[in-house]
Amino acid sequence: MTSPHRVGRPVRLVLAMSLSCALAVGTVTAAAADPDPVYPSQEQVDRARAAAASTAGRVASLDARFAASNARLAQVQTRAAAAAEAYNGARVELEKRAAEARAAQNRASAAERQAESASLEVRQYAAAVYQQGGGLGDLEAYLSSQGPQELLDRAASLEAVGAARNRTLQRASATSVVADTMGRQAARAQAQQLAAAQRAEKARADAQAQAESVAAATAQIQREQQTLAAELASLRNTTVSLERRRQDGLRAAAEARSAAAAAAKQARLAAARVQAARTAAAKRAAQQAAARARAEAARQAAAARAAEDAARRAAEERAAQEREEAPSRPTRTPPPPSTRGGVSAVLSYARDQIGKPYQWGGEGPNSYDCSGLTMMAWRQAGVYLSHYTGAQWRETARVAISDLRPGDLVFYGPSGETSHHMGLYIGGGRMIEAPYTGAAVREASIYRGDLLPYGGRVR
């Protein structure tokens, strides 16, 4: 018979092993049921950083492309404006050459009429001689005389006729030479007119091509900018309109910085002119002081010489008295410019054109280019300027930008003679201008990078 103790030990061993297995399985099951960690992995962090850096880089690249497209647009607009003003200059030259050709042709025609008249007199004289039937000519007057007195009378008459004949021949020869000269001058003037017409036509074609080019380039750049704005909006999670306004704001800020730089440059130039004027004034003051000292020394020397020579002193005193009694020539003060009273009409006309479109070669009433607007504005005051920036530079007096007054003209470009744009100053650093193809007459700041340091004042 088996002992109860011997039976219970194996049972307890089996139960212990079963419990251990159950605990082990429970532990594994619990471990398998735990969730994943809630923070991102290092790989996810690295990917996010790379994506952010890529987005920032693309945003910066797109911003740079925006700025480059704005600069490219400004360049094509400047080229178009320069071509338009070159056409205006060619038209002015053509008008001048045409007037010269007309005047030369008139002179040639008048000389030809005079030559024809003189030639007719010679032909009439020759016909009269022929009709007289030949004879002995001048000698017949001597051989057929009836006495000394008649001989003298005939000789005097013959001499007068000969002198008249010589004058007729000389006049015919001279007028023929003059007619030939005038004819050659007229031919040269007509050739110059033809060449000027060809240059004007080429300038017109160039201006037209530039206008078409700037229109196409503007449309392309605007489409490009619209695409860039949409892409930037996507990258920044903004709307296209907001992004476009942001880019317009960035461009306005860049223009403001450029204007500020231009204004600072003009201020430096004005300060330099003031300093130069002060230096010149000090130099003049020193020269005047030296002149006064020399005059005083000369006066004292004259007084000493006068004391030694009473007679000469009396003569000098009488001469001085005569000079004092002689009427002195009044100093002529130039009158103020007569056109200043018309500035209000000039400015009023220019303001009335605001909003009308730019058109190269335009001089109103519905469209203008830059020099056409200033020309027509000043015409309201009775001043006739030429339709060309370079000509208006020559037709006005120079005035520093710091001394501008309303109605003065401001110029842009490498020089006044080759300026490609201009505007009408209205005060406060502002002007009215016809800017470029695709834009309208507007009020704007005068301060830009290519503003010339001197404007033009109508004389």
RODO-2510 file (C-alpha; in nm, 4 decimals, decimal comma):
residues 459
     n   res          X          Y          Z
     1     m     0,0000     0,0000     0,0000
     2     t     0,1370     0,3276    -0,1032
     3     s     0,1968     0,6021     0,1472
     4     p    -0,0121     0,9205     0,1156
     5     h     0,3030     1,1297     0,1452
     6     r     0,4635     0,9584    -0,1509
     7     v     0,1596     1,0240    -0,3694
     8     g     0,1259     1,3951    -0,2738
     9     r     0,4802     1,4999    -0,3656
    10     p     0,4535     1,4279    -0,7369
    11     v     0,1190     1,6044    -0,7495
    12     r     0,2608     1,9108    -0,5836
    13     l     0,5522     1,9103    -0,8285
    14     v     0,3196     1,9007    -1,1285
    15     l     0,1093     2,1841    -0,9880
    16     a     0,4145     2,3980    -0,9292
    17     m     0,5382     2,3434    -1,2816
    18     s     0,1966     2,4263    -1,4259
    19     l     0,1814     2,7497    -1,2294
    20     s     0,5248     2,8514    -1,3467
    21     c     0,4263     2,7925    -1,7104
    22     a     0,1081     2,9910    -1,6660
    23     l     0,2983     3,2837    -1,5170
    24     a     0,5487     3,2757    -1,8018
    25     v     0,2781     3,2714    -2,0689
    26     g     0,0925     3,5564    -1,8947
    27     t     0,4081     3,7632    -1,8834
    28     v     0,4718     3,7177    -2,2589
    29     t     0,1072     3,7943    -2,3429
    30     a     0,1128     4,1123    -2,1337
    31     a     0,4357     4,2244    -2,2995
    32     a     0,2901     4,1640    -2,6445
    33     a    -0,0183     4,3708    -2,5587
    34     d     0,1824     4,6944    -2,4636
    35     p     0,1320     4,9871    -2,7196
    36     d     0,4182     5,1549    -2,9326
    37     p     0,5947     5,4666    -2,7854
    38     v     0,3992     5,8028    -2,8464
    39     y     0,7063     6,0166    -2,9508
    40     p     0,8448     6,0187    -3,3140
    41     s     1,1467     5,8239    -3,4031
    42     q     1,4786     5,9862    -3,4865
    43     e     1,4244     5,8941    -3,8508
    44     q     1,0943     6,0806    -3,8557
    45     v     1,2604     6,3852    -3,6964
    46     d     1,5382     6,3809    -3,9554
    47     r     1,2866     6,3548    -4,2405
    48     a     1,0858     6,6480    -4,1030
    49     r     1,3954     6,8627    -4,0665
    50     a     1,5027     6,7845    -4,4228
    51     a     1,1546     6,8699    -4,5537
    52     a     1,1517     7,1999    -4,3639
    53     a     1,4963     7,2904    -4,4924
    54     s     1,3916     7,2012    -4,8472
    55     t     1,0752     7,4128    -4,8182
    56     a     1,2701     7,7095    -4,6791
    57     g     1,5224     7,6768    -4,9597
    58     r     1,2502     7,6645    -5,2242
    59     v     1,0764     7,9654    -5,0678
    60     a     1,4020     8,1630    -5,0759
    61     s     1,4631     8,0521    -5,4349
    62     l     1,1125     8,1575    -5,5391
    63     d     1,1512     8,4947    -5,3653
    64     a     1,4765     8,5472    -5,5554
    65     r     1,3045     8,4578    -5,8832
    66     f     1,0313     8,7101    -5,8027
    67     a     1,2915     8,9836    -5,7510
    68     a     1,4737     8,8830    -6,0703
    69     s     1,1508     8,8946    -6,2734
    70     n     1,0739     9,2438    -6,1394
    71     a     1,4236     9,3599    -6,2346
    72     r     1,3856     9,2044    -6,5807
    73     l     1,0528     9,3824    -6,6262
    74     a     1,2118     9,7165    -6,5312
    75     q     1,4913     9,6556    -6,7836
    76     v     1,2589     9,5865    -7,0766
    77     q     1,0491     9,8907    -6,9840
    78     t     1,3639    10,1079    -6,9811
    79     r     1,4728     9,9739    -7,3204
    80     a     1,1291    10,0459    -7,4640
    81     a     1,1329    10,4012    -7,3239
    82     a     1,4803    10,4626    -7,4682
    83     a     1,3670    10,3384    -7,8105
    84     a     1,0596    10,5618    -7,7986
    85     e     1,2693    10,8691    -7,7165
    86     a     1,5170    10,7789    -7,9928
    87     y     1,2216    10,7870    -8,2309
    88     n     1,1179    11,1271    -8,0947
    89     g     1,4722    11,2539    -8,1520
    90     a     1,4714    11,1197    -8,5080
    91     r     1,1403    11,2967    -8,5758
    92     v     1,2816    11,6261    -8,4465
    93     e     1,5862    11,5854    -8,6727
    94     l     1,3643    11,5005    -8,9705
    95     e     1,1559    11,8147    -8,9165
    96     k     1,4752    12,0215    -8,9057
    97     r     1,6169    11,8616    -9,2223
    98     a     1,2854    11,9030    -9,4038
    99     a     1,2772    12,2745    -9,3192
   100     e     1,6372    12,3116    -9,4375
   101     a     1,5557    12,1298    -9,7609
   102     r     1,2543    12,3548    -9,8260
   103     a     1,4601    12,6686    -9,7616
   104     a     1,7435    12,5446    -9,9866
   105     q     1,4973    12,4602   -10,2639
   106     n     1,3395    12,8054   -10,2361
   107     r     1,6832    12,9674   -10,2632
   108     a     1,7713    12,7481   -10,5612
   109     s     1,4451    12,8335   -10,7368
   110     a     1,4969    13,2068   -10,6831
   111     a     1,8558    13,1839   -10,8125
   112     e     1,7370    12,9879   -11,1139
   113     r     1,4798    13,2563   -11,1958
   114     q     1,7448    13,5274   -11,1704
   115     a     1,9805    13,3278   -11,3929
   116     e     1,7047    13,2732   -11,6484
   117     s     1,6228    13,6459   -11,6488
   118     a     1,9885    13,7373   -11,7081
   119     s     2,0205    13,4749   -11,9797
   120     l     1,7102    13,6165   -12,1486
   121     e     1,8690    13,9619   -12,1554
   122     v     2,1808    13,8212   -12,3238
   123     r     1,9695    13,6381   -12,5836
   124     q     1,7685    13,9522   -12,6521
   125     y     2,0894    14,1529   -12,6953
   126     a     2,2309    13,8935   -12,9352
   127     a     1,9064    13,8956   -13,1354
   128     a     1,9141    14,2760   -13,1606
   129     v     2,2723    14,2692   -13,2934
   130     y     2,1776    14,0063   -13,5466
   131     q     1,8743    14,2070   -13,6612
   132     q     2,0919    14,5109   -13,7226
   133     g     2,2354    14,3234   -14,0201
   134     g     2,5954    14,3026   -13,9122
   135     g     2,7688    14,6135   -14,0526
   136     l     3,1001    14,7342   -13,9175
   137     g     2,9930    14,7119   -13,5576
   138     d     3,1545    14,9579   -13,3191
   139     l     3,3887    15,1001   -13,5873
   140     e     3,0893    15,2147   -13,7965
   141     a     3,0057    15,4787   -13,5377
   142     y     3,3413    15,6455   -13,6078
   143     l     3,3471    15,6128   -13,9837
   144     s     2,9953    15,7502   -14,0412
   145     s     3,0257    16,0595   -13,8228
   146     q     2,9675    16,3998   -13,9793
   147     g     3,2030    16,5965   -13,7592
   148     p     3,4055    16,6053   -13,4361
   149     q     3,1121    16,6773   -13,2067
   150     e     2,8981    16,4034   -13,3543
   151     l     3,1978    16,1741   -13,3300
   152     l     3,2341    16,2494   -12,9593
   153     d     2,8626    16,1968   -12,9007
   154     r     2,8658    15,8650   -13,0820
   155     a     3,1756    15,7521   -12,8923
   156     a     3,0134    15,8340   -12,5592
   157     s     2,6967    15,6459   -12,6577
   158     l     2,9011    15,3497   -12,7766
   159     e     3,0931    15,3387   -12,4487
   160     a     2,7682    15,3419   -12,2496
   161     v     2,6242    15,0612   -12,4637
   162     g     2,9414    14,8560   -12,4190
   163     a     2,9377    14,9016   -12,0429
   164     a     2,5725    14,7972   -12,0289
   165     r     2,6503    14,4933   -12,2439
   166     n     2,9395    14,3942   -12,0147
   167     r     2,7213    14,4329   -11,7073
   168     t     2,4550    14,2132   -11,8659
   169     l     2,7081    13,9425   -11,9496
   170     q     2,8682    13,9592   -11,6028
   171     r     2,5259    13,9402   -11,4375
   172     a     2,4301    13,6405   -11,6478
   173     s     2,7551    13,4634   -11,5600
   174     a     2,7276    13,5432   -11,1866
   175     t     2,3634    13,4403   -11,1569
   176     s     2,4392    13,1156   -11,3396
   177     v     2,7162    13,0339   -11,0899
   178     v     2,4871    13,1203   -10,7971
   179     a     2,2084    12,9060   -10,9414
   180     d     2,4457    12,6105   -10,9783
   181     t     2,5671    12,6535   -10,6185
   182     m     2,2152    12,6817   -10,4821
   183     g     2,1095    12,3777   -10,6815
   184     r     2,3888    12,1685   -10,5304
   185     q     2,2975    12,2918   -10,1815
   186     a     1,9336    12,1996   -10,2409
   187     a     2,0373    11,8537   -10,3613
   188     r     2,2504    11,8015   -10,0495
   189     a     1,9665    11,9221    -9,8262
   190     q     1,7246    11,6832    -9,9952
   191     a     1,9715    11,3966    -9,9514
   192     q     2,0056    11,4836    -9,5824
   193     q     1,6275    11,4944    -9,5531
   194     l     1,6017    11,1511    -9,7136
   195     a     1,8671    11,0112    -9,4772
   196     a     1,6866    11,1644    -9,1791
   197     a     1,3583    11,0136    -9,2999
   198     q     1,5237    10,6716    -9,3227
   199     r     1,6653    10,7094    -8,9704
   200     a     1,3248    10,8170    -8,8420
   201     e     1,1588    10,5166    -9,0039
   202     k     1,4185    10,2816    -8,8558
   203     a     1,3726    10,4432    -8,5134
   204     r     0,9956    10,4073    -8,5503
   205     a     1,0316    10,0384    -8,6374
   206     d     1,2711     9,9861    -8,3448
   207     a     1,0311    10,1615    -8,1066
   208     q     0,7398     9,9539    -8,2344
   209     a     0,9408     9,6346    -8,1931
   210     q     1,0431     9,7352    -7,8417
   211     a     0,6821     9,8188    -7,7533
   212     e     0,5656     9,4783    -7,8773
   213     s     0,8559     9,3113    -7,6996
   214     v     0,7804     9,4792    -7,3690
   215     a     0,4118     9,3874    -7,3992
   216     a     0,4990     9,0224    -7,4606
   217     a     0,7659     9,0207    -7,1898
   218     t     0,5295     9,1848    -6,9428
   219     a     0,2586     8,9240    -7,0063
   220     q     0,5112     8,6404    -6,9760
   221     i     0,6612     8,7787    -6,6559
   222     q     0,3170     8,8329    -6,5045
   223     r     0,2182     8,4719    -6,5840
   224     e     0,5466     8,3581    -6,4341
   225     q     0,4842     8,5631    -6,1225
   226     q     0,1311     8,4229    -6,0906
   227     t     0,2732     8,0699    -6,0969
   228     l     0,5393     8,1638    -5,8427
   229     a     0,2765     8,3220    -5,6193
   230     a     0,0645     8,0042    -5,6269
   231     e     0,3655     7,7875    -5,5454
   232     l     0,4736     8,0162    -5,2626
   233     a     0,1188     8,0191    -5,1283
   234     s     0,1207     7,6386    -5,1227
   235     l     0,4573     7,6247    -4,9479
   236     r     0,3541     7,8861    -4,6914
   237     n    -0,0050     7,7621    -4,6600
   238     t    -0,1383     8,1064    -4,7614
   239     t    -0,3733     8,2159    -5,0361
   240     v    -0,2538     8,3288    -5,3777
   241     s    -0,3934     8,6805    -5,3296
   242     l    -0,2155     8,7164    -4,9965
   243     e     0,1077     8,5907    -5,1478
   244     r     0,0718     8,8293    -5,4408
   245     r     0,0141     9,1191    -5,2019
   246     r     0,3208     9,0106    -5,0077
   247     q     0,5341     9,0134    -5,3239
   248     d     0,3938     9,3527    -5,4218
   249     g     0,4831     9,4756    -5,0753
   250     l     0,8366     9,3393    -5,1082
   251     r     0,8717     9,5122    -5,4446
   252     a     0,7375     9,8394    -5,3023
   253     a     0,9837     9,8113    -5,0146
   254     a     1,2689     9,7567    -5,2614
   255     e     1,1559    10,0586    -5,4606
   256     a     1,1360    10,2626    -5,1417
   257     r     1,4918    10,1611    -5,0514
   258     s     1,6058    10,2583    -5,3999
   259     a     1,4243    10,5912    -5,3722
   260     a     1,5794    10,6547    -5,0323
   261     a     1,9248    10,5793    -5,1720
   262     a     1,8633    10,8138    -5,4654
   263     a     1,7388    11,0868    -5,2294
   264     a     2,0450    11,0412    -5,0084
   265     k     2,2682    11,0671    -5,3152
   266     q     2,1001    11,3919    -5,4193
   267     a     2,1339    11,5227    -5,0625
   268     r     2,5073    11,4469    -5,0690
   269     l     2,5413    11,6238    -5,4026
   270     a     2,3499    11,9241    -5,2675
   271     a     2,5720    11,9354    -4,9588
   272     a     2,8803    11,9195    -5,1796
   273     r     2,7477    12,2076    -5,3893
   274     v     2,6783    12,4121    -5,0737
   275     q     3,0302    12,3453    -4,9480
   276     a     3,1763    12,4379    -5,2858
   277     a     2,9715    12,7587    -5,2846
   278     r     3,0941    12,8426    -4,9349
   279     t     3,4533    12,7787    -5,0366
   280     a     3,4099    12,9937    -5,3457
   281     a     3,2467    13,2674    -5,1367
   282     a     3,5341    13,2609    -4,8887
   283     k     3,7818    13,2785    -5,1748
   284     r     3,5959    13,5719    -5,3279
   285     a     3,5847    13,7449    -4,9893
   286     a     3,9614    13,7022    -4,9528
   287     q     4,0165    13,8321    -5,3052
   288     q     3,7913    14,1299    -5,2370
   289     a     3,9742    14,2063    -4,9121
   290     a     4,3058    14,1912    -5,0962
   291     a     4,1632    14,4136    -5,3695
   292     r     4,0443    14,6638    -5,1082
   293     a     4,3889    14,6606    -4,9464
   294     r     4,5543    14,7214    -5,2823
   295     a     4,3030    14,9966    -5,3571
   296     e     4,3744    15,1611    -5,0232
   297     a     4,7486    15,1421    -5,0821
   298     a     4,7018    15,2878    -5,4283
   299     r     4,4840    15,5647    -5,2847
   300     q     4,7452    15,6528    -5,0240
   301     a     5,0171    15,6513    -5,2891
   302     a     4,8033    15,8738    -5,5093
   303     a     4,7410    16,1068    -5,2165
   304     a     5,1146    16,1290    -5,1507
   305     r     5,1868    16,2004    -5,5139
   306     a     4,9040    16,4558    -5,5158
   307     a     5,0534    16,6320    -5,2153
   308     e     5,3836    16,6649    -5,3998
   309     d     5,2240    16,7868    -5,7216
   310     a     4,9390    17,0308    -5,6516
   311     a     4,8651    17,0977    -6,0134
   312     r     4,8319    16,7348    -6,1038
   313     r     4,6242    16,6794    -5,7907
   314     a     4,3839    16,9534    -5,8969
   315     a     4,3570    16,7966    -6,2408
   316     e     4,2893    16,4571    -6,0878
   317     e     4,0262    16,6085    -5,8580
   318     r     3,8542    16,7731    -6,1528
   319     a     3,8636    16,4464    -6,3460
   320     a     3,7227    16,2613    -6,0463
   321     q     3,4505    16,5255    -6,0114
   322     e     3,3624    16,4885    -6,3790
   323     r     3,3433    16,1128    -6,3404
   324     e     3,1162    16,1491    -6,0390
   325     e     2,8887    16,3929    -6,2213
   326     a     2,8622    16,1698    -6,5284
   327     p     2,5431    15,9635    -6,5256
   328     s     2,6199    15,6128    -6,4133
   329     r     2,4899    15,3238    -6,6168
   330     p     2,2211    15,1505    -6,4170
   331     t     2,2742    14,7881    -6,3424
   332     r     2,0415    14,5873    -6,5554
   333     t     1,8546    14,3281    -6,3578
   334     p     1,7218    14,0521    -6,5752
   335     p     1,3464    14,0273    -6,5547
   336     p     1,1982    13,7163    -6,4003
   337     p     1,1007    13,4484    -6,6463
   338     s     0,7735    13,5419    -6,8087
   339     t     0,6638    13,1810    -6,8078
   340     r     0,6466    13,1472    -6,4309
   341     g     0,3020    13,3021    -6,4254
   342     g     0,1832    13,0120    -6,6419
   343     v     0,3080    12,7338    -6,4159
   344     s    -0,0366    12,6903    -6,2604
   345     a    -0,1799    12,6192    -6,6062
   346     v     0,1078    12,3778    -6,6754
   347     l     0,0509    12,1817    -6,3550
   348     s    -0,3270    12,1858    -6,3912
   349     y    -0,3034    12,0439    -6,7429
   350     a    -0,0647    11,7680    -6,6324
   351     r    -0,2911    11,6677    -6,3421
   352     d    -0,5895    11,6481    -6,5774
   353     q    -0,4048    11,3846    -6,7840
   354     i    -0,3552    11,1444    -6,4902
   355     g    -0,5014    10,8055    -6,5753
   356     k    -0,4589    10,8366    -6,9538
   357     p    -0,2529    10,5564    -7,1132
   358     y     0,1125    10,5735    -7,2137
   359     q     0,1749    10,5565    -7,5883
   360     w     0,5189    10,6104    -7,7395
   361     g     0,5091    10,9138    -7,9667
   362     g     0,1837    11,0240    -7,8016
   363     e     0,1237    11,3937    -7,7412
   364     g    -0,2437    11,3916    -7,6459
   365     p    -0,5191    11,4402    -7,6069
   366     n    -0,5899    11,0740    -7,5304
   367     s    -0,2425    10,9284    -7,4712
   368     y     0,1143    11,0471    -7,4076
   369     d     0,4745    10,9478    -7,3783
   370     c     0,7022    11,1192    -7,1250
   371     s     0,8310    11,4058    -7,3404
   372     g     0,4948    11,4448    -7,5143
   373     l     0,3280    11,5080    -7,1769
   374     t     0,5812    11,7723    -7,0654
   375     m     0,5735    11,9355    -7,4097
   376     m     0,1942    11,9711    -7,4107
   377     a     0,1837    12,0801    -7,0449
   378     w     0,4232    12,3698    -7,1075
   379     r     0,2402    12,4626    -7,4267
   380     q    -0,0443    12,5756    -7,1992
   381     a     0,1883    12,8582    -7,0866
   382     g     0,2837    12,9522    -7,4435
   383     v     0,6169    12,7669    -7,4330
   384     y     0,6964    12,5431    -7,7306
   385     l     0,9330    12,2612    -7,6368
   386     s     1,0398    11,9844    -7,8749
   387     h     0,8947    11,6345    -7,8448
   388     y     1,2197    11,4704    -7,7315
   389     t     1,3928    11,4344    -7,3930
   390     g     1,7370    11,5307    -7,5294
   391     a     1,5954    11,8413    -7,6995
   392     q     1,4072    11,9507    -7,3859
   393     w     1,7321    11,9139    -7,1904
   394     r     1,8977    12,1562    -7,4363
   395     e     1,5994    12,3923    -7,4391
   396     t     1,5962    12,4445    -7,0609
   397     a     1,8393    12,5892    -6,8050
   398     r     2,0175    12,3642    -6,5563
   399     v     1,8967    12,3656    -6,1946
   400     a     2,0128    12,1404    -5,9100
   401     i     1,7657    11,8803    -5,7869
   402     s     1,7732    12,0440    -5,4423
   403     d     1,6600    12,3748    -5,5997
   404     l     1,3708    12,2406    -5,8093
   405     r     1,0490    12,4412    -5,8303
   406     p     0,7074    12,3253    -5,9519
   407     g     0,7031    12,3199    -6,3308
   408     d     1,0710    12,2227    -6,3646
   409     l     1,1645    11,9096    -6,5580
   410     v     1,3506    11,6071    -6,4207
   411     f     1,5504    11,3677    -6,6406
   412     y     1,6621    11,0036    -6,6134
   413     g     1,9421    10,8205    -6,7924
   414     p     2,3190    10,8281    -6,8436
   415     s     2,3166    11,2003    -6,9409
   416     g     2,0788    11,4797    -7,0317
   417     e     2,1468    11,4482    -7,4037
   418     t     2,0834    11,0721    -7,3931
   419     s     1,8100    11,0659    -7,1273
   420     h     1,5398    10,8035    -7,1814
   421     h     1,2739    10,9377    -6,9445
   422     m     1,1546    11,2633    -6,7886
   423     g     0,8778    11,4049    -6,5710
   424     l     0,7164    11,7328    -6,4600
   425     y     0,8119    11,8336    -6,1043
   426     i     0,5153    11,9346    -5,8829
   427     g     0,6954    11,9830    -5,5485
   428     g     0,7667    11,7735    -5,2410
   429     g     0,9914    11,5329    -5,4303
   430     r     0,6985    11,4325    -5,6550
   431     m     0,6344    11,4528    -6,0282
   432     i     0,3702    11,3740    -6,2893
   433     e     0,4974    11,1324    -6,5531
   434     a     0,3921    10,9111    -6,8418
   435     p     0,5976    10,6105    -6,7290
   436     y     0,6073    10,3212    -6,9769
   437     t     0,4065    10,0961    -7,2073
   438     g     0,1176     9,9342    -7,0242
   439     a     0,0984    10,2040    -6,7563
   440     a    -0,0940    10,5322    -6,7301
   441     v    -0,0007    10,8920    -6,6544
   442     r     0,0495    10,9132    -6,2784
   443     e     0,1985    11,1005    -5,9867
   444     a     0,5192    10,9433    -5,8495
   445     s     0,8391    11,0101    -5,6549
   446     i     1,1249    11,1620    -5,8550
   447     y     1,3877    10,9613    -5,6687
   448     r     1,5173    10,6671    -5,8712
   449     g     1,8592    10,5248    -5,9325
   450     d     1,9154    10,6923    -6,2710
   451     l     1,7844    11,0390    -6,1720
   452     l     2,0226    11,3029    -6,3096
   453     p     2,1573    11,5551    -6,0526
   454     y     2,0250    11,8526    -6,2521
   455     g     1,6788    11,9259    -6,3810
   456     g     1,5593    12,1705    -6,6467
   457     r     1,3964    12,5108    -6,5894
   458     v     1,2006    12,6724    -6,8719
   459     r     1,3645    13,0009    -6,9680
***
